[in-house]
Protein backbone atom coordinates (compact mmCIF):
# COMPACT_ATOMS: atom_id res chain seq x y z
CA UNK A 1 0.00 0.00 0.00
CA UNK A 2 1.13 3.51 -0.72
CA UNK A 3 1.51 5.62 2.41
CA UNK A 4 -0.39 8.51 0.85
CA UNK A 5 -3.53 6.35 0.88
CA UNK A 6 -3.39 5.79 4.66
CA UNK A 7 -5.80 8.65 5.52
CA UNK A 8 -8.32 7.26 3.00
CA UNK A 9 -7.97 3.78 4.46
CA UNK A 10 -8.60 5.15 7.96
CA UNK A 11 -11.68 7.04 6.72
CA UNK A 12 -12.97 3.91 4.99
CA UNK A 13 -12.46 1.82 8.14
CA UNK A 14 -14.26 4.54 10.12
CA UNK A 15 -17.18 4.33 7.74
CA UNK A 16 -17.26 0.54 7.95
CA UNK A 17 -17.22 0.66 11.78
CA UNK A 18 -20.48 2.62 11.90
CA UNK A 19 -22.63 -0.49 11.33
CA UNK A 20 -21.05 -2.52 14.17
CA UNK A 21 -21.30 0.47 16.52
CA UNK A 22 -25.00 0.87 15.70
CA UNK A 23 -25.56 -2.85 16.21
CA UNK A 24 -23.79 -2.74 19.58
CA UNK A 25 -25.89 0.26 20.62
CA UNK A 26 -29.16 -1.40 19.58
CA UNK A 27 -28.14 -4.52 21.53
CA UNK A 28 -27.52 -2.26 24.55
CA UNK A 29 -23.83 -3.09 24.68
CA UNK A 30 -23.06 0.49 25.62
CA UNK A 31 -19.50 -0.02 26.82
CA UNK A 32 -18.34 -1.54 23.52
CA UNK A 33 -20.38 1.04 21.61
CA UNK A 34 -18.64 3.79 23.55
CA UNK A 35 -15.20 2.31 22.91
CA UNK A 36 -15.88 1.90 19.20
CA UNK A 37 -17.29 5.43 18.84
CA UNK A 38 -14.25 6.85 20.66
CA UNK A 39 -11.96 4.94 18.26
CA UNK A 40 -13.96 6.26 15.29
CA UNK A 41 -13.84 9.81 16.65
CA UNK A 42 -10.11 9.75 17.40
CA UNK A 43 -9.34 8.20 14.02
CA UNK A 44 -11.07 11.18 12.38
CA UNK A 45 -8.43 13.42 13.88
CA UNK A 46 -5.63 11.00 12.96
CA UNK A 47 -6.52 10.74 9.28
CA UNK A 48 -6.88 14.51 9.03
CA UNK A 49 -3.54 15.04 10.75
CA UNK A 50 -1.79 12.57 8.44
CA UNK A 51 -3.33 14.09 5.33
CA UNK A 52 -2.27 17.62 6.29
CA UNK A 53 1.11 16.80 7.85
CA UNK A 54 2.41 14.70 4.98
CA UNK A 55 0.42 16.23 2.13
CA UNK A 56 -1.53 13.02 1.62
CA UNK A 57 -4.64 14.93 0.61
CA UNK A 58 -6.77 13.52 -2.21
CA UNK A 59 -10.04 14.34 -3.93
CA UNK A 60 -11.38 10.95 -2.84
CA UNK A 61 -10.38 11.60 0.77
CA UNK A 62 -11.95 15.05 0.75
CA UNK A 63 -15.27 13.37 -0.02
CA UNK A 64 -14.86 10.16 2.01
CA UNK A 65 -13.78 11.84 5.26
CA UNK A 66 -16.88 14.04 5.73
CA UNK A 67 -19.14 11.21 4.57
CA UNK A 68 -17.70 8.93 7.25
CA UNK A 69 -18.25 11.65 9.87
CA UNK A 70 -21.77 12.48 8.80
CA UNK A 71 -22.93 8.89 8.49
CA UNK A 72 -21.95 8.24 12.12
CA UNK A 73 -23.35 11.54 13.37
CA UNK A 74 -26.67 11.42 11.53
CA UNK A 75 -27.35 7.76 12.35
CA UNK A 76 -26.57 8.21 16.04
CA UNK A 77 -28.60 11.40 16.34
CA UNK A 78 -31.55 9.60 14.73
CA UNK A 79 -31.11 6.67 17.12
CA UNK A 80 -30.86 9.01 20.11
CA UNK A 81 -33.95 10.93 19.01
CA UNK A 82 -35.99 7.78 18.40
CA UNK A 83 -34.94 6.33 21.77
CA UNK A 84 -35.80 9.55 23.61
CA UNK A 85 -32.21 10.21 24.62
CA UNK A 86 -32.18 13.68 23.04
CA UNK A 87 -34.94 16.11 22.20
CA UNK A 88 -36.32 15.66 18.69
CA UNK A 89 -35.49 19.33 18.05
CA UNK A 90 -31.78 18.67 18.62
CA UNK A 91 -31.91 15.68 16.32
CA UNK A 92 -33.66 17.81 13.68
CA UNK A 93 -31.14 20.67 13.90
CA UNK A 94 -28.18 18.35 13.31
CA UNK A 95 -29.83 16.39 10.50
CA UNK A 96 -31.32 19.41 8.73
CA UNK A 97 -27.99 21.27 8.87
CA UNK A 98 -26.16 18.36 7.27
CA UNK A 99 -28.90 17.89 4.68
CA UNK A 100 -28.86 21.59 3.75
CA UNK A 101 -25.08 21.62 3.42
CA UNK A 102 -25.20 18.55 1.16
CA UNK A 103 -28.09 20.06 -0.81
CA UNK A 104 -26.17 23.32 -1.24
CA UNK A 105 -23.03 21.49 -2.36
CA UNK A 106 -24.95 19.41 -4.92
CA UNK A 107 -26.72 22.49 -6.25
CA UNK A 108 -23.45 24.36 -6.60
CA UNK A 109 -22.06 21.46 -8.63
CA UNK A 110 -25.21 21.24 -10.77
CA UNK A 111 -24.92 24.95 -11.52
CA UNK A 112 -21.43 24.29 -12.82
CA UNK A 113 -19.35 25.63 -9.96
CA UNK A 114 -15.89 24.11 -9.79
CA UNK A 115 -15.19 25.88 -6.50
CA UNK A 116 -14.13 23.53 -3.75
CA UNK A 117 -15.68 24.59 -0.47
CA UNK A 118 -13.53 22.90 2.13
CA UNK A 119 -14.73 22.49 5.69
CA UNK A 120 -13.71 25.52 7.68
CA UNK A 121 -12.50 25.46 11.28
CA UNK A 122 -16.01 26.25 12.58
CA UNK A 123 -17.40 23.18 10.83
CA UNK A 124 -14.60 21.03 12.25
CA UNK A 125 -15.33 22.36 15.74
CA UNK A 126 -19.00 21.56 15.19
CA UNK A 127 -18.14 17.98 14.22
CA UNK A 128 -15.89 17.69 17.28
CA UNK A 129 -18.72 18.75 19.60
CA UNK A 130 -21.17 16.42 17.84
CA UNK A 131 -18.74 13.55 18.52
CA UNK A 132 -18.41 14.71 22.14
CA UNK A 133 -22.19 14.77 22.53
CA UNK A 134 -22.48 11.27 21.06
CA UNK A 135 -19.87 10.03 23.55
CA UNK A 136 -21.67 11.78 26.43
CA UNK A 137 -25.03 10.26 25.50
CA UNK A 138 -23.63 6.75 25.13
CA UNK A 139 -21.62 7.22 28.31
CA UNK A 140 -24.78 8.28 30.14
CA UNK A 141 -26.18 4.83 29.39
CA UNK A 142 -23.29 3.34 31.37
CA UNK A 143 -22.99 5.81 34.25
CA UNK A 144 -25.05 8.71 35.49
CA UNK A 145 -23.81 12.07 34.24
CA UNK A 146 -24.98 15.49 35.39
CA UNK A 147 -27.75 16.82 33.13
CA UNK A 148 -25.84 20.07 32.86
CA UNK A 149 -23.08 18.31 30.87
CA UNK A 150 -25.62 17.21 28.26
CA UNK A 151 -27.43 20.56 28.24
CA UNK A 152 -24.28 22.64 27.73
CA UNK A 153 -22.87 20.34 25.05
CA UNK A 154 -26.25 20.17 23.31
CA UNK A 155 -26.51 23.98 23.33
CA UNK A 156 -23.00 24.25 21.88
CA UNK A 157 -23.93 21.81 19.09
CA UNK A 158 -27.08 23.78 18.25
CA UNK A 159 -25.23 27.11 18.23
CA UNK A 160 -22.37 25.76 16.12
CA UNK A 161 -24.79 24.03 13.73
CA UNK A 162 -26.68 27.25 13.03
CA UNK A 163 -23.53 29.37 12.84
CA UNK A 164 -21.71 27.02 10.47
CA UNK A 165 -24.80 26.68 8.26
CA UNK A 166 -25.00 30.47 7.98
CA UNK A 167 -21.29 30.59 7.17
CA UNK A 168 -21.66 27.97 4.41
CA UNK A 169 -24.66 29.88 3.03
CA UNK A 170 -22.62 33.09 2.84
CA UNK A 171 -19.77 31.32 1.04
CA UNK A 172 -22.20 29.75 -1.45
CA UNK A 173 -23.85 33.14 -2.01
CA UNK A 174 -20.49 34.68 -2.88
CA UNK A 175 -19.73 31.87 -5.31
CA UNK A 176 -23.16 32.22 -6.94
CA UNK A 177 -22.77 35.98 -7.29
CA UNK A 178 -19.34 35.46 -8.84
CA UNK A 179 -20.80 32.89 -11.27
CA UNK A 180 -23.60 35.25 -12.27
CA UNK A 181 -21.28 38.23 -12.79
CA UNK A 182 -18.65 36.34 -14.77
C-alpha positions, 0 to 999 in steps of 0.5 A: 500500500502507498503511504499517501492512501493511509488517511483514505484507508482510515476514513474507509475503516471509520465508515465501515465501523459505523454499522457494528457500533450501531448494532452494539448500541441497539443490543444495549452493549453500551460499553463496547459502543462507547469504545468503538465510537471513541476509536472512530472519533479519534481516528477522524483526527488522525486521518486529518492530521496525516493528510495535512502533515504529509500532504496526503490529501486527495479528492477521494479523501476530501469526499470520504472523510466528511461522509464517514463523519456524517454517516456516524453523526446522523445515524446516532442522532436519529437513534438518540432521538428515536430512543428519547435520549435527546430532544427531537429538536436537537436531532432535527437541527443536526440532520437538517444542517447536514442535509442543507449543506449537502443540498447546497453542495450538490446544487453548486455542482449542478450549476457548474461551480468548480469551486471547492468549499472545504470544511472551515475550522467552525465546521470542524469544531461543530463535528468535534462537539457532535462527537463529544455529545455522542460520547456523552449520550452513550456514556450516560447509558453506562454511568449517570452524568450530570444533566448540565453536561448534556445541556451545555454540550447540546446547546453548543452543538445547536449554536455551532450548527446554526452558525456554520450553516450560515457561514456555508450559506454566505460562502455559497452566495459569494460563489453564486454571485461570482458565477452570475457576474462572470 
